[in-house]
Amino acid sequence: MAAKNGRRKNKKSEKPSGRGGFLVIIIDREKTNGEWAMQTQITYLDNSGFAVKTKRHFLIFDCWAKHPANGKQGLAGGIIVPEELAGKYVTVFVSHAHGDHFNPMIFRWADKIQDIRYVLSDDIPSRAGALMAAPHRSYDLGDMTVETFRSTDEGVAFLTRVDGLSIYHAGDLNWWHWKGEDPWWNEDMARDYKKEIGLLADKQIDIAFIPVDPRLGDSMLLGIEYFMEHVGAKMVVPMHYGSAGAEAAHALRASRVLAPFRGRIVMPLTRGQSIVFEK
């Protein structure tokens, strides 16, 4: 089946399987008691889903999970409970319509959160009141700006500037090099990925969420390695490894290309764990 850009759909970029994880600079959100209120707190939800609490805003990216993990509730269990976000300025981002990035249940949050808005890739059915984001566009939302990039799979990647931060969420914009694909397909993929990443070269990114998918085998790090060598960020959070974190973490540790950047790469262990970013 042809994708919107004329190439076959990358149906393989859905949630992987496996077990394990990797831990760097992780905090227990249940024990902080507001200690990190003036810092940026990133909570891992699942797969490519994250909640990002900045000084004045609460951002949610690609949340699809609706059941908590580890016997915990709310953010500590890797899910969004709208009652926890009452009184916050919430912006929900969805990069594309794949089921491991988007769940229509997110629209029910508006019943409990007064100040909530949605920024949705335009491959998702149009939603009243939502900003439907097309690739290669810039949007001024008043208290934040959003720039979009074309995914090498479906939908868009987001570069959001808010509260003095620059936050990049790649969605499924990745170097999807699959064994067994036709050489021309993988060559097109490499060219398209490098072209999009080139548009980020001068953006001075603080936090970047980048796919690392173990199902790509020896090619799983092509995307993050190219990103770090040509763009970089102060903190890089791998994603899209599902529960195959051990395999992804081993590859990240073993990469000679990433060795100079290893101190910037932070990978959560399990759903509900949080990372603190200080600028």
C-alpha positions as a LaTeX table, in Angstrom:
\begin{tabular}{lrrr}
\hline
Residue & $x$ (\AA) & $y$ (\AA) & $z$ (\AA) \\
\hline
Met1 & 0.00 & 0.00 & 0.00 \\
Ala2 & 1.40 & 3.42 & $-0.90$ \\
Ala3 & 2.13 & 6.00 & 1.75 \\
Lys4 & 1.26 & 9.67 & 1.32 \\
Asn5 & 4.77 & 10.42 & 0.07 \\
Gly6 & 4.46 & 7.76 & $-2.64$ \\
Arg7 & 6.37 & 5.01 & $-0.83$ \\
Arg8 & 5.01 & 1.94 & 0.89 \\
Lys9 & 3.67 & 2.35 & 4.37 \\
Asn10 & 6.10 & 1.40 & 7.11 \\
Lys11 & 3.66 & $-0.85$ & 8.92 \\
Lys12 & 6.50 & $-2.35$ & 10.95 \\
Ser13 & 6.93 & 0.73 & 13.16 \\
Glu14 & 4.48 & $-0.40$ & 15.80 \\
Lys15 & 5.17 & $-1.40$ & 19.39 \\
Pro16 & 8.00 & $-3.97$ & 19.75 \\
Ser17 & 8.15 & $-6.78$ & 22.26 \\
Gly18 & 10.77 & $-7.87$ & 24.77 \\
Arg19 & 11.81 & $-7.10$ & 28.33 \\
Gly20 & 14.24 & $-4.93$ & 30.26 \\
Gly21 & 15.39 & $-1.33$ & 30.59 \\
Phe22 & 18.13 & 1.15 & 31.43 \\
Leu23 & 18.39 & 3.74 & 34.16 \\
Val24 & 20.09 & 7.14 & 34.20 \\
Ile25 & 19.07 & 10.13 & 36.36 \\
Ile26 & 15.72 & 8.68 & 37.33 \\
Ile27 & 13.74 & 10.05 & 40.28 \\
Asp28 & 10.86 & 8.66 & 42.29 \\
Arg29 & 8.08 & 11.14 & 41.62 \\
Glu30 & 6.19 & 9.96 & 44.71 \\
Lys31 & 9.00 & 11.21 & 46.99 \\
Thr32 & 9.76 & 14.61 & 45.51 \\
Asn33 & 6.90 & 16.57 & 47.15 \\
Gly34 & 7.25 & 19.45 & 44.68 \\
Glu35 & 11.03 & 19.62 & 45.05 \\
Trp36 & 11.42 & 19.79 & 41.28 \\
Ala37 & 8.69 & 22.40 & 40.76 \\
Met38 & 11.03 & 24.87 & 38.99 \\
Gln39 & 12.67 & 22.19 & 36.86 \\
Thr40 & 11.41 & 20.26 & 33.85 \\
Gln41 & 10.12 & 16.81 & 34.76 \\
Ile42 & 9.70 & 14.16 & 32.07 \\
Thr43 & 7.58 & 11.08 & 32.82 \\
Tyr44 & 7.68 & 8.00 & 30.62 \\
Leu45 & 4.17 & 6.79 & 29.75 \\
Asp46 & 4.78 & 3.99 & 27.24 \\
Asn47 & 6.46 & 3.37 & 23.88 \\
Ser48 & 6.73 & 6.95 & 22.53 \\
Gly49 & 4.45 & 8.52 & 25.14 \\
Phe50 & 5.77 & 11.15 & 27.55 \\
Ala51 & 4.43 & 13.79 & 29.90 \\
Val52 & 6.59 & 16.91 & 30.23 \\
Lys53 & 6.00 & 19.33 & 33.10 \\
Thr54 & 7.62 & 22.71 & 32.45 \\
Lys55 & 7.49 & 25.86 & 34.56 \\
Arg56 & 3.97 & 26.83 & 33.46 \\
His57 & 2.76 & 24.06 & 31.15 \\
Phe58 & 2.04 & 20.35 & 31.05 \\
Leu59 & 2.74 & 18.71 & 27.69 \\
Ile60 & 1.62 & 15.21 & 26.72 \\
Phe61 & 3.11 & 13.46 & 23.67 \\
Asp62 & 1.72 & 10.37 & 21.92 \\
Cys63 & $-0.16$ & 8.93 & 24.89 \\
Trp64 & $-2.06$ & 5.75 & 24.09 \\
Ala65 & $-1.81$ & 3.61 & 27.25 \\
Lys66 & $-4.92$ & 3.54 & 29.42 \\
His67 & $-3.96$ & 0.94 & 32.05 \\
Pro68 & $-1.40$ & 1.73 & 34.78 \\
Ala69 & 1.77 & $-0.28$ & 35.33 \\
Asn70 & 3.65 & $-1.54$ & 38.38 \\
Gly71 & 0.61 & $-1.49$ & 40.65 \\
Lys72 & 0.64 & 2.31 & 40.73 \\
Gln73 & $-1.90$ & 4.91 & 39.66 \\
Gly74 & $-1.79$ & 8.09 & 37.61 \\
Leu75 & 1.52 & 9.37 & 36.29 \\
Ala76 & 3.39 & 7.07 & 38.65 \\
Gly77 & 1.78 & 4.19 & 36.74 \\
Gly78 & 2.44 & 5.68 & 33.31 \\
Ile79 & $-1.06$ & 6.93 & 32.54 \\
Ile80 & $-2.84$ & 10.26 & 32.48 \\
Val81 & $-5.55$ & 10.77 & 35.08 \\
Pro82 & $-7.22$ & 14.07 & 34.15 \\
Glu83 & $-8.18$ & 14.84 & 37.74 \\
Glu84 & $-4.45$ & 15.09 & 38.53 \\
Leu85 & $-4.09$ & 17.86 & 35.95 \\
Ala86 & $-6.93$ & 20.12 & 37.06 \\
Gly87 & $-5.76$ & 23.72 & 37.08 \\
Lys88 & $-2.81$ & 23.08 & 34.76 \\
Tyr89 & $-2.28$ & 24.40 & 31.24 \\
Val90 & $-2.28$ & 21.16 & 29.25 \\
Thr91 & $-1.30$ & 20.66 & 25.60 \\
Val92 & $-1.73$ & 17.22 & 24.04 \\
Phe93 & 0.37 & 16.32 & 20.98 \\
Val94 & $-0.27$ & 13.35 & 18.69 \\
Ser95 & 2.29 & 12.72 & 15.95 \\
His96 & 0.19 & 10.29 & 13.88 \\
Ala97 & $-2.70$ & 7.86 & 14.00 \\
His98 & $-0.89$ & 4.56 & 14.69 \\
Gly99 & $-2.44$ & 2.73 & 17.61 \\
Asp100 & 0.75 & 2.80 & 19.67 \\
His101 & 0.82 & 6.61 & 19.49 \\
Phe102 & $-2.85$ & 7.61 & 19.52 \\
Asn103 & $-5.91$ & 6.62 & 21.52 \\
Pro104 & $-9.19$ & 8.57 & 21.08 \\
Met105 & $-9.68$ & 8.39 & 24.85 \\
Ile106 & $-7.45$ & 11.48 & 25.08 \\
Phe107 & $-10.41$ & 13.60 & 24.02 \\
Arg108 & $-12.31$ & 12.64 & 27.16 \\
Trp109 & $-9.74$ & 14.50 & 29.24 \\
Ala110 & $-11.38$ & 17.75 & 28.14 \\
Asp111 & $-14.35$ & 16.89 & 30.36 \\
Lys112 & $-12.12$ & 17.22 & 33.44 \\
Ile113 & $-9.42$ & 19.70 & 32.39 \\
Gln114 & $-10.55$ & 23.25 & 31.69 \\
Asp115 & $-7.35$ & 24.52 & 30.06 \\
Ile116 & $-6.55$ & 21.82 & 27.52 \\
Arg117 & $-5.79$ & 21.99 & 23.82 \\
Tyr118 & $-4.87$ & 19.42 & 21.19 \\
Val119 & $-2.21$ & 19.54 & 18.49 \\
Leu120 & $-2.87$ & 16.62 & 16.13 \\
Ser121 & $-1.18$ & 15.39 & 12.99 \\
Asp122 & $-3.50$ & 15.92 & 10.05 \\
Asp123 & $-3.61$ & 12.18 & 9.29 \\
Ile124 & $-5.90$ & 11.90 & 12.32 \\
Pro125 & $-9.62$ & 12.59 & 11.71 \\
Ser126 & $-10.31$ & 16.28 & 12.19 \\
Arg127 & $-11.40$ & 17.26 & 15.69 \\
Ala128 & $-13.37$ & 20.41 & 16.51 \\
Gly129 & $-11.17$ & 22.92 & 18.31 \\
Ala130 & $-7.95$ & 21.00 & 17.70 \\
Leu131 & $-5.00$ & 22.31 & 15.73 \\
Met132 & $-4.57$ & 19.91 & 12.81 \\
Ala133 & $-0.85$ & 20.08 & 12.07 \\
Ala134 & 0.56 & 19.53 & 8.59 \\
Pro135 & 4.25 & 18.86 & 7.86 \\
His136 & 6.66 & 21.76 & 7.39 \\
Arg137 & 4.50 & 24.33 & 9.09 \\
Ser138 & 4.98 & 26.71 & 12.02 \\
Tyr139 & 2.18 & 27.54 & 14.46 \\
Asp140 & 2.11 & 30.35 & 17.01 \\
Leu141 & $-0.15$ & 29.39 & 19.92 \\
Gly142 & 0.59 & 32.54 & 21.88 \\
Asp143 & 2.37 & 31.00 & 24.86 \\
Met144 & 4.24 & 28.45 & 22.73 \\
Thr145 & 5.27 & 27.81 & 19.15 \\
Val146 & 5.12 & 24.50 & 17.30 \\
Glu147 & 7.13 & 23.62 & 14.21 \\
Thr148 & 6.46 & 20.40 & 12.31 \\
Phe149 & 8.56 & 18.06 & 10.19 \\
Arg150 & 7.54 & 15.31 & 7.80 \\
Ser151 & 7.74 & 11.79 & 9.21 \\
Thr152 & 9.48 & 9.05 & 7.25 \\
Asp153 & 6.49 & 6.89 & 8.20 \\
Glu154 & 3.19 & 8.63 & 8.97 \\
Gly155 & 2.32 & 12.05 & 10.34 \\
Val156 & 4.73 & 14.62 & 11.73 \\
Ala157 & 7.47 & 15.33 & 14.23 \\
Phe158 & 7.11 & 18.30 & 16.60 \\
Leu159 & 9.55 & 20.98 & 17.71 \\
Thr160 & 7.89 & 22.88 & 20.55 \\
Arg161 & 9.23 & 26.03 & 22.18 \\
Val162 & 7.70 & 26.82 & 25.55 \\
Asp163 & 8.87 & 28.35 & 28.85 \\
Gly164 & 12.36 & 28.92 & 27.47 \\
Leu165 & 12.71 & 25.29 & 26.34 \\
Ser166 & 13.05 & 23.71 & 22.91 \\
Ile167 & 11.54 & 20.20 & 22.90 \\
Tyr168 & 11.70 & 17.86 & 19.90 \\
His169 & 9.47 & 14.78 & 19.67 \\
Ala170 & 10.22 & 12.74 & 16.57 \\
Gly171 & 7.03 & 10.67 & 16.45 \\
Asp172 & 7.90 & 8.06 & 13.82 \\
Leu173 & 10.42 & 10.26 & 12.01 \\
Asn174 & 13.25 & 7.75 & 11.99 \\
Trp175 & 15.76 & 6.01 & 9.76 \\
Trp176 & 13.68 & 2.85 & 9.19 \\
His177 & 16.22 & 0.57 & 7.53 \\
Trp178 & 14.63 & $-2.87$ & 7.33 \\
Lys179 & 16.46 & $-6.04$ & 6.37 \\
Gly180 & 14.70 & $-7.67$ & 3.45 \\
Glu181 & 13.41 & $-4.43$ & 1.95 \\
Asp182 & 14.36 & $-3.56$ & $-1.62$ \\
Pro183 & 17.65 & $-1.61$ & $-1.75$ \\
Trp184 & 15.93 & 1.33 & $-3.42$ \\
Trp185 & 13.44 & 1.52 & $-0.52$ \\
Asn186 & 16.18 & 1.71 & 2.10 \\
Glu187 & 18.11 & 4.21 & $-0.02$ \\
Asp188 & 15.03 & 6.43 & $-0.26$ \\
Met189 & 14.54 & 6.10 & 3.49 \\
Ala190 & 18.11 & 7.20 & 4.24 \\
Arg191 & 17.79 & 10.20 & 1.92 \\
Asp192 & 14.43 & 11.28 & 3.33 \\
Tyr193 & 15.57 & 10.95 & 6.94 \\
Lys194 & 18.75 & 12.93 & 6.40 \\
Lys195 & 16.79 & 15.64 & 4.60 \\
Glu196 & 14.36 & 16.11 & 7.49 \\
Ile197 & 17.05 & 15.97 & 10.17 \\
Gly198 & 18.99 & 18.57 & 8.23 \\
Leu199 & 16.14 & 21.01 & 8.87 \\
Leu200 & 16.86 & 20.72 & 12.61 \\
Ala201 & 20.56 & 21.50 & 12.39 \\
Asp202 & 20.38 & 25.06 & 13.74 \\
Lys203 & 17.49 & 24.65 & 16.21 \\
Gln204 & 19.47 & 24.38 & 19.50 \\
Ile205 & 17.30 & 21.67 & 21.03 \\
Asp206 & 17.15 & 21.16 & 24.79 \\
Ile207 & 15.24 & 17.85 & 24.99 \\
Ala208 & 14.83 & 15.36 & 22.14 \\
Phe209 & 12.79 & 12.16 & 22.02 \\
Ile210 & 14.25 & 9.85 & 19.35 \\
Pro211 & 13.10 & 6.37 & 18.21 \\
Val212 & 15.35 & 3.37 & 18.92 \\
Asp213 & 13.52 & 0.27 & 17.70 \\
Pro214 & 15.25 & $-3.09$ & 18.37 \\
Arg215 & 13.31 & $-4.79$ & 15.59 \\
Leu216 & 15.59 & $-2.99$ & 13.15 \\
Gly217 & 18.42 & $-5.20$ & 14.36 \\
Asp218 & 21.87 & $-3.82$ & 13.56 \\
Ser219 & 20.20 & $-0.73$ & 12.07 \\
Met220 & 18.30 & 0.31 & 15.20 \\
Leu221 & 20.74 & 3.12 & 16.02 \\
Leu222 & 21.08 & 4.65 & 12.55 \\
Gly223 & 18.55 & 7.36 & 13.35 \\
Ile224 & 19.81 & 8.40 & 16.78 \\
Glu225 & 23.46 & 8.23 & 15.70 \\
Tyr226 & 22.82 & 10.49 & 12.72 \\
Phe227 & 20.77 & 12.85 & 14.87 \\
Met228 & 23.49 & 13.16 & 17.52 \\
Glu229 & 26.25 & 13.70 & 14.97 \\
His230 & 24.37 & 16.34 & 12.96 \\
Val231 & 21.94 & 18.01 & 15.39 \\
Gly232 & 22.24 & 16.90 & 19.00 \\
Ala233 & 20.43 & 18.07 & 22.11 \\
Lys234 & 21.26 & 18.73 & 25.73 \\
Met235 & 19.24 & 15.65 & 26.72 \\
Val236 & 18.18 & 12.83 & 24.42 \\
Val237 & 15.54 & 10.30 & 25.49 \\
Pro238 & 15.28 & 7.11 & 23.40 \\
Met239 & 11.76 & 5.86 & 22.70 \\
His240 & 9.73 & 3.40 & 20.62 \\
Tyr241 & 11.48 & 0.39 & 22.13 \\
Gly242 & 8.29 & $-0.73$ & 23.90 \\
Ser243 & 9.29 & $-3.33$ & 26.46 \\
Ala244 & 12.49 & $-4.26$ & 24.58 \\
Gly245 & 14.51 & $-1.81$ & 26.64 \\
Ala246 & 17.34 & $-4.19$ & 27.56 \\
Glu247 & 18.22 & $-4.78$ & 23.93 \\
Ala248 & 18.00 & $-1.08$ & 23.09 \\
Ala249 & 20.10 & $-0.13$ & 26.13 \\
His250 & 22.80 & $-2.67$ & 25.26 \\
Ala251 & 23.06 & $-1.29$ & 21.73 \\
Leu252 & 23.24 & 2.30 & 23.00 \\
Arg253 & 26.04 & 1.43 & 25.41 \\
Ala254 & 28.00 & $-0.45$ & 22.75 \\
Ser255 & 27.78 & 2.25 & 20.06 \\
Arg256 & 31.13 & 3.87 & 19.31 \\
Val257 & 29.36 & 6.66 & 17.43 \\
Leu258 & 27.35 & 7.55 & 20.55 \\
Ala259 & 30.26 & 7.24 & 22.98 \\
Pro260 & 31.02 & 11.01 & 22.96 \\
Phe261 & 27.35 & 11.77 & 23.66 \\
Arg262 & 26.59 & 9.07 & 26.21 \\
Gly263 & 26.25 & 11.52 & 29.09 \\
Arg264 & 23.35 & 13.20 & 27.31 \\
Ile265 & 21.33 & 10.05 & 26.61 \\
Val266 & 18.80 & 9.23 & 29.32 \\
Met267 & 16.58 & 6.16 & 29.02 \\
Pro268 & 13.81 & 5.41 & 31.55 \\
Leu269 & 13.49 & 1.91 & 32.93 \\
Thr270 & 9.76 & 1.47 & 33.29 \\
Arg271 & 6.50 & 3.31 & 32.78 \\
Gly272 & 5.87 & 6.03 & 35.33 \\
Gln273 & 9.52 & 6.81 & 35.98 \\
Ser274 & 10.56 & 10.43 & 35.69 \\
Ile275 & 13.64 & 12.27 & 34.49 \\
Val276 & 14.63 & 15.77 & 35.61 \\
Phe277 & 16.09 & 18.25 & 33.12 \\
Glu278 & 17.80 & 21.37 & 34.43 \\
Lys279 & 18.66 & 24.26 & 32.13 \\
\hline
\end{tabular}
